[in-house]
Amino acid sequence: MNLRIVLPILIFCILISGCLSGENGGKGILQITSSPSGAEVYLDGQFQGSTPCTIANVEPGNHTLEYRYTGYKSWTSVITVSSGTSNFFAALESQQNAPGAQNLTPAPSSPRVTVRAGNSLLTVGESNIFSGTCTDCNNVLLTLYGPGYYAQGISLESQKTNSASAWSYTWNPGYSIQAGRYTLVAEDGQKTTSDRVEFSVVGGGEVSISSNSYSAVRGDTLRLSGRCTTGAQNVLLVLFGPDRFSSGIELGSVSVTADKTWSFRYTLDSAMPTGLYTVYVYDIPRTGSSTTQFTVRAI
């Protein structure tokens, strides 16, 4: 009697579990922003809403992303979507004259903004100095886009230009930011022109390493692999061991994939000394590390 009651319930739970687990498996989520905000977004020619917006359940692979905004030039690019969440941003260029308009009088001079970053790669906890110029304007508006808190764009303190039309701003976020790619947009006070600069932040995560074998002989190939969640694009492998390996030998740098994993194959040469070896893995620029060991034995 109990079996007849319990069995249908178990089958129902399994079916429900299967439906839920496959709902978003392997698909991408796009966080779309622009300057100015309110631009129409089209993915593969299909309208998706206005910025800022989120597009879910996007198939991995290449897609065409387009921004449209009245008074601004359309922005189109082929993007590569992977599983997980990705951020895309466009700084739209203003059209100085409406289509078909006749310039009967000389057009007034327009502001021009430039921006540059002191560092293109930061570790969590460091600051960055942004600077540039803004001709024919008195102040510059700064908006920062990136992962987490900055996904929809955060307005930073506006900066006044000096007598040489120059401006400067120090961004000091402390340790509360996420690793990832950031974009700073600088605009004149009337938002008629803009410029942007990109930079990366790494750190605040972990680096791991493991080996497919912890005991090997000369001629064997070891597969070293792991994860890197610090936001770094590459990891560095260094091998320590007996004799010529006592000071450490760099095996090389390895790219971190979109799913934050890495893999490397190392073949032991015929003159490899027997003994205990330690492989160190560091993210670049060394905000985290990990080790694994293996022995080389005589046949």
KOLKE-83811 format. One record per residue (C-alpha): x, y, z; residue in three letters. Coordinates in steps of 0.5 Angstrom, whole numbers, padded with zeros to 4 digits, always signed. Layout:
BEGIN
XYZALA...
***
This chain:
BEGIN
+0000+0000+0000MET+0006+0005+0002ASN+0009+0003-0005LEU+0003+0005-0009ARG+0003+0012-0006ILE+0011+0013-0005VAL+0013+0011-0012LEU+0008+0016-0016PRO+0011+0022-0012ILE+0018+0020-0013LEU+0017+0019-0021ILE+0014+0026-0021PHE+0020+0029-0017CYS+0025+0026-0022ILE+0021+0029-0028LEU+0020+0036-0024ILE+0028+0036-0023SER+0030+0034-0030GLY+0025+0040-0032CYS+0029+0045-0028LEU+0036+0043-0029SER+0035+0044-0036GLY+0032+0050-0036GLU+0038+0055-0037ASN+0044+0049-0038GLY+0049+0052-0042GLY+0046+0058-0045LYS+0048+0066-0044GLY+0046+0072-0040ILE+0047+0079-0043LEU+0048+0085-0039GLN+0047+0091-0044ILE+0048+0098-0043THR+0050+0104-0047SER+0052+0111-0046SER+0047+0115-0047PRO+0042+0110-0044SER+0035+0109-0047GLY+0038+0106-0054ALA+0034+0100-0057GLU+0038+0094-0057VAL+0037+0088-0063TYR+0040+0082-0062LEU+0040+0078-0069ASP+0035+0083-0072GLY+0030+0082-0066GLN+0028+0088-0062PHE+0030+0086-0054GLN+0028+0093-0051GLY+0032+0099-0049SER+0039+0100-0045THR+0040+0098-0039PRO+0037+0091-0041CYS+0038+0084-0040THR+0038+0078-0045ILE+0037+0071-0042ALA+0037+0064-0045ASN+0042+0066-0051VAL+0045+0060-0055GLU+0053+0060-0054PRO+0056+0062-0061GLY+0057+0068-0065ASN+0051+0073-0065HIS+0050+0080-0068THR+0049+0086-0063LEU+0046+0093-0065GLU+0044+0099-0062TYR+0040+0105-0064ARG+0038+0111-0061TYR+0035+0117-0065THR+0040+0123-0066GLY+0046+0118-0066TYR+0050+0113-0070LYS+0048+0106-0070SER+0053+0101-0067TRP+0053+0094-0069THR+0058+0088-0068SER+0059+0081-0068VAL+0059+0078-0061ILE+0061+0071-0058THR+0057+0069-0053VAL+0059+0064-0048SER+0055+0060-0042SER+0054+0065-0036GLY+0053+0072-0035THR+0057+0077-0040SER+0057+0085-0040ASN+0057+0089-0047PHE+0057+0096-0047PHE+0057+0101-0053ALA+0059+0109-0053ALA+0054+0112-0058LEU+0057+0117-0063GLU+0053+0123-0064SER+0050+0125-0071GLN+0052+0133-0071GLN+0047+0134-0077ASN+0040+0131-0078ALA+0040+0127-0085PRO+0039+0132-0091GLY+0040+0138-0087ALA+0043+0144-0090GLN+0049+0148-0087ASN+0047+0155-0089LEU+0052+0158-0083THR+0058+0155-0080PRO+0057+0150-0075ALA+0059+0152-0068PRO+0065+0148-0065SER+0063+0142-0061SER+0066+0140-0055PRO+0071+0134-0055ARG+0073+0129-0049VAL+0079+0125-0049THR+0080+0120-0043VAL+0086+0115-0041ARG+0087+0110-0035ALA+0093+0110-0031GLY+0093+0103-0031ASN+0090+0098-0036SER+0091+0092-0030LEU+0089+0093-0023LEU+0089+0088-0017THR+0083+0088-0012VAL+0085+0094-0007GLY+0089+0098-0012GLU+0087+0105-0015SER+0087+0108-0022ASN+0088+0115-0024ILE+0084+0117-0030PHE+0085+0123-0034SER+0084+0127-0040GLY+0082+0133-0044THR+0075+0137-0045CYS+0075+0142-0050THR+0070+0148-0050ASP+0067+0145-0044CYS+0067+0146-0036ASN+0066+0140-0033ASN+0066+0132-0035VAL+0061+0127-0033LEU+0064+0120-0031LEU+0060+0113-0031THR+0063+0107-0030LEU+0061+0100-0032TYR+0063+0093-0030GLY+0061+0087-0026PRO+0057+0087-0020GLY+0055+0093-0017TYR+0057+0097-0024TYR+0053+0093-0028ALA+0048+0098-0030GLN+0053+0104-0030GLY+0055+0108-0023ILE+0056+0116-0024SER+0062+0118-0021LEU+0064+0125-0018GLU+0064+0130-0024SER+0070+0133-0026GLN+0072+0141-0027LYS+0077+0142-0033THR+0083+0147-0031ASN+0085+0153-0036SER+0089+0148-0040ALA+0082+0144-0041SER+0085+0138-0037ALA+0082+0134-0032TRP+0084+0128-0027SER+0080+0123-0023TYR+0083+0118-0018THR+0078+0112-0017TRP+0080+0108-0010ASN+0074+0103-0010PRO+0078+0099-0004GLY+0077+0091-0003TYR+0069+0091-0005SER+0070+0090-0012ILE+0069+0084-0017GLN+0075+0082-0022ALA+0073+0083-0029GLY+0073+0088-0035ARG+0071+0095-0033TYR+0069+0101-0038THR+0070+0108-0036LEU+0066+0113-0040VAL+0067+0121-0040ALA+0062+0126-0043GLU+0062+0133-0043ASP+0057+0136-0039GLY+0051+0137-0044GLN+0053+0129-0046LYS+0054+0131-0054THR+0060+0127-0054THR+0064+0122-0051SER+0070+0118-0050ASP+0072+0111-0046ARG+0077+0107-0044VAL+0077+0100-0041GLU+0081+0096-0036PHE+0081+0090-0032SER+0081+0088-0025VAL+0084+0081-0022VAL+0084+0078-0015GLY+0079+0077-0010GLY+0079+0069-0012GLY+0082+0063-0012GLU+0087+0059-0016VAL+0087+0051-0016SER+0091+0046-0019ILE+0091+0038-0019SER+0095+0032-0023SER+0092+0026-0027ASN+0098+0022-0023SER+0102+0023-0017TYR+0107+0018-0019SER+0111+0018-0026ALA+0117+0015-0030VAL+0121+0018-0035ARG+0117+0019-0042GLY+0110+0020-0038ASP+0106+0026-0040THR+0102+0029-0034LEU+0096+0033-0035ARG+0096+0039-0030LEU+0089+0043-0029SER+0085+0047-0025GLY+0081+0053-0024ARG+0082+0061-0024CYS+0077+0065-0021THR+0081+0072-0020THR+0079+0075-0026GLY+0086+0073-0029ALA+0087+0071-0037GLN+0093+0067-0036ASN+0096+0063-0030VAL+0104+0061-0030LEU+0106+0054-0028LEU+0113+0054-0025VAL+0116+0047-0023LEU+0121+0045-0017PHE+0125+0039-0016GLY+0132+0036-0015PRO+0138+0038-0019ASP+0137+0043-0025ARG+0130+0044-0022PHE+0132+0046-0015SER+0131+0054-0017SER+0125+0053-0021GLY+0123+0052-0028ILE+0118+0056-0032GLU+0113+0051-0036LEU+0110+0057-0039GLY+0103+0061-0038SER+0097+0058-0040VAL+0090+0061-0042SER+0084+0061-0037VAL+0078+0059-0041THR+0071+0062-0041ALA+0069+0057-0035ASP+0075+0059-0031LYS+0079+0053-0032THR+0086+0052-0035TRP+0089+0045-0037SER+0097+0044-0039PHE+0100+0037-0041ARG+0108+0036-0039TYR+0112+0030-0042THR+0118+0028-0037LEU+0124+0028-0041ASP+0129+0022-0041SER+0134+0025-0037ALA+0129+0027-0031MET+0132+0026-0024PRO+0128+0022-0020THR+0125+0025-0014GLY+0120+0029-0011LEU+0117+0035-0015TYR+0112+0041-0014THR+0109+0045-0019VAL+0107+0052-0017TYR+0101+0055-0021VAL+0100+0063-0020TYR+0095+0067-0024ASP+0098+0073-0027ILE+0100+0078-0024PRO+0100+0073-0018ARG+0094+0075-0014THR+0093+0068-0012GLY+0097+0061-0012SER+0097+0054-0011SER+0101+0047-0011THR+0101+0040-0013THR+0106+0035-0012GLN+0109+0028-0016PHE+0114+0024-0016THR+0119+0021-0021VAL+0121+0014-0020ARG+0126+0009-0023ALA+0123+0004-0028ILE
***
